Amino acid sequence: VGEGSGVIGVKLGSKNRTALAVVRGMMKSILVDALLRCDGASLNFEGVALWNHLSNKEQLTTYLGAHYLASLISNVPALLGSLAAFGNPVGLIRDLGDGMSDFVNEPMKGFKKSIQEMDPSFVMSGVARGTGSLARHTLGGVADSAAMLTETAAKNMAVLTLDRKYAQRRDRVMRLKNNRTRADFVGGFESGLLKLVHGILEGVTGVVSKPIRGAERNGVEGFAKGVGKGLLGLLVKPVIGATDAITDTLIGVKESVDGMNPQHDIETLQTQVRPRRALYGVDRAIRNYRLDDATAATIQAR
């Protein structure tokens, strides 16, 4: 906690000298982080089509603003359900739904092909694919959701250490780590083990370094605050390291499960979200987006 700024850079007033200001700064930082981190959030906005419409600029702006504001409000439940602070329940439900869909559809496909080819092995192959997909989606979805919960808990505990530099340094390490690819469970476990050791070392060294640094800055008062911060870090930072270890291990589990999916590498390389919008008639009119029309127009353009 420094003068003029709250924990992790949250500024409340000109100075955070009171305990209430510190608590408010921590709560604000936790709340902002919780609301900003979404995973796989999907926003759906209905299109607007106007025919023979007469209005001035202000009226049209008001109409469009009200329309898209209403659409945004209707997306709030999906946004809340995609928050990492809640474990992204929407993503978990989506994964479970995909797994159940494959569990039902793959055996049916195999059954139809078995009838066509007069070969019962296709049924067994479909059952195996469907069961494997259900297991992958269930295990991967649960691991991913649990990893988000533990990551959120560790991030919030870093705020509660009252060590802004430690929290910022940890955030930088996490960002750099997220840019690297965790290949499998072993890589996640190794990364988690290193973070556990790092958390223990941070807590132990802080007991010595915090009082010394506080005494250098503010004398006896700074020494007393440093002792408090050091003891708090000794209790909390190893727990943060353990939580980070669990997070990385869970992410490694998810990556290993995803790697078992033969479609995973193909889906990763896909960049275009949907085919280009189709234009209708000789006037090339724009209508509400339809996937089948867009797909047909893309095929015809080739």
N, C-alpha and C positions, 0 to 999 in steps of 0.2 A: 504494500500500500504506500503510495507516494503522494506528495502534495500536488494537488491540482488534477489528479486522475484517480479513478477507481481501479478495482481489480480487473486485470486484462483490458486496461484502456477505457473502461466505462467511466465517463466523467459526470459527476453530479455536483453542480455548483462550482465554486472556485476551489474549495479545499475539502478533503475528506478527513476531518479531524475527529469527528464524533463516531461512536460505535454504530449509531443509527445510519449514518451516511455510508459506512463500510458495508453494513448489512444490505442496505438498499442497492449499493453498487453491485454486490455479489448477486442479488436476486435479479437485477436488471440484466446482468451479463448472462446468467443461466437462462432467463426467459428469451432473450434475443437469440441465443444460440439454438434453443429448442425450436423456435419459430422459423429459423432460416435454413435448417438442414432437412431437406426432403430427399427421398430416394424413389426414383421412377414415378414421380407424380405426373398424372395425365390430366390435361385441361382440355375440355371440349366446349367450343364456342359455336353456337348456332349462327349460320350465315344470315345475311340480310339481303332480301330481293325486293326492289321497288319498281313498280310499273306506273307510268303516267303520273309521276309524283312531282308536285310543285311545292317548293319550299325555299326559304332563304337559307343563308349559311348558318345562322344561329339556330334555326329550327332543326336543320339536318344534323348539326353537331349535337344538339340536345337529344334528338331521337336516337342517334347512334350511341351516344354516351350512356343513355338509360338502358338500351338493349344490351350492350356489352357489360355494363355493371350488373345487370340481372343475371347474365350468364356467368360472370365471375362469382357472384354470390352462390349460385347453384353448384359451383365447383368447390366451395369451401369444405364440405364433408370429405371429398376425395383428397384435398390437400392435407387436412388434419389426419386422415388415415394413412398418408404417406410420410408423415413426420418420423424422422429417425428416433426422436425422443420417445415415441410410442412403440418402436420396433417395426414400423411400417406394416401395420396389419393388412392394409390393402394389398401390398405386394405378397404377403404370406398367403392370403386368400386366393390371389391370382395364381400363385405357384401350385397350391393345392388343387385348384380348379383345373389347371392344365394337366396335372398328374392324373386326376380322376377321368378327365376326358380321354387321355391316351389309354388309361386302364380299361375303358369301355370300348373305345373305337378300334384300337389295334387288334384285339381278338376278333371283332366283327369283320375287319378287313381280311384277316387271315382266314376266317371261316368262308367268306365269299370266294377267295382265291382257291381255297381247298376244294370247293365245289366245282369251280371252273377247271382246275387242273387234276381233280380226282386224286389229291394228295393230302392226307391229314397232317402232314408235317407243317403246313402253313399255319394251321390253327395253333399248334404248340409254339411256333415262332411268334405269332401275334400275341399270345398270352405272355410269353417271356418279355417281349418289348413293352407291352402295357404295364406289366408288374414292375419292370425295371424303371420305366418312366415315372410311375407313381412313387417308388422308393426314392428316386433321385430328387424329384420335386419336393417331396415331403421333407427329406433330410436337409436338402439345400435351403429350402425356405425357412425351416425352423432355425437352422444354424445362422442364416443371414439376419433374421429378426433378432435372435438372441445376441448376435455380435453388435447390432446397433444399440441395443439396450445397455450392454456392458460398456460400449464406447461412450455413450452419453453419460453413464454413471461416472466413468473415469474423468471425463472432461469437467463435469460439475465438481467432483472432488478436488480437481486441480485448482478450481476457483476458491474452494474453501481453505486451501493451504495458506491463503493470504500472501503467497509468494508470486507476484506478478511476473517476474523474470522467468521463474521456473515454468509457469503456465504458458507463457509465450514461447519459451524454448521447446516445450513439449509439443505445442501446436505446430511449430516449424518441422520438428522431427516427424510428426504424424503426416503432415502434408507431403514431405519428401518420400515417406514410406508408401503413401497411397499412390504415388506416381510410378512405383515399381510394381511389377507383376508378381503376385504371390503364386507360385506354380502349384503347390500342393500342400497337403497336411504337414509334411515334414518341414517345409519352409516356414509355414505359419507357426509351428511349434518352436522352431529355433528363434524366430523373431520375438515371439512372446517370452521365451526364456531370457533373452538379452534384456528386454524391457523390465522384467521382474528384477534382474540383478541391478539394472540401472536405477530402479525405484528405491531399492534398499540402500544403494550407495548414496543417492540424493538425500534420503532421510538421515542417514548416519552423519554424513559430512555437514549437513545443515545445522546439526546441533552445535558444531564448533564454529562454522563460518558465520552464521547469522548473528550471534552475540558480538563477535569481533567486528563485523561490519557495522552493526548498530552502534557500538561504542565509538568507533572512528567518526561516525557522523553526528551523533547526538549525545555522546557521553554516557552517563549513568542511565538516563531514560532510554536511550537507544539500546544499551546493553540489555536492559530488562525486556524491552520489546523483542530484541533478537532472541533471547532465551525462550520467550513464549512462541515465537515463530519456529524456532528450531525444534522444540518439543512437539509442536503441532505437526510439523513436517515429518518428524520421526514416526508419528503414529499414522499419518495419512498417506505419505508418499509410497511406502512399501505396499499399501493396499491398492494404490493407483497402479503400481507396477504389476501386481497380481491380476488386476482387472484388465490391464492392457494385454497381459499374457493370455488370458482367456479369450479376449477379443481376437487377437491374431490367430489363435488356434482354431476358433470357430470359422474365421474367414478362410483359413487353410482348408478346413473341412468342406466348405462351400465350393472353393475352387477345385478341389479334388473331385467332388461330385459333378460339377459342371463339366470337368474334363472328360468324364465318362460318357457324356452325351455326344454322339457323332455329329449332331447338327450344331453343336456349340460354336465350333470354329467357323462354320459357314455363316451363322447368324452374327458373329462378331464382325465379319468383314462387310456386312451389308450396311450401306450408308444412306441410301435413299429410303425415306420413311414411307412414301406412297407414290404412285404414278402421277404424272402431271395432269392437272385438271383438263377435262374435255371442254371444248368450245362448240357451241351448237349452231347449226344453220349457216346460211350464207353470210349472215351478219356477225357470226362468231360470238353469239350471245353467251353470257356467263350465267350459269344456274347453280343451284346447290350441288355440292360435291357428291358424286356417286362413284364408288370404287369400280363397279363393273364398266361404266362408261369410260372412266379414265384408263382402265386396263385395255379396253378395246381400242381406244384412240392411240395408245402407245404402240400396240401391235401393228395398227394400220400405218403408223408413221415410219416404221422400220422398212 
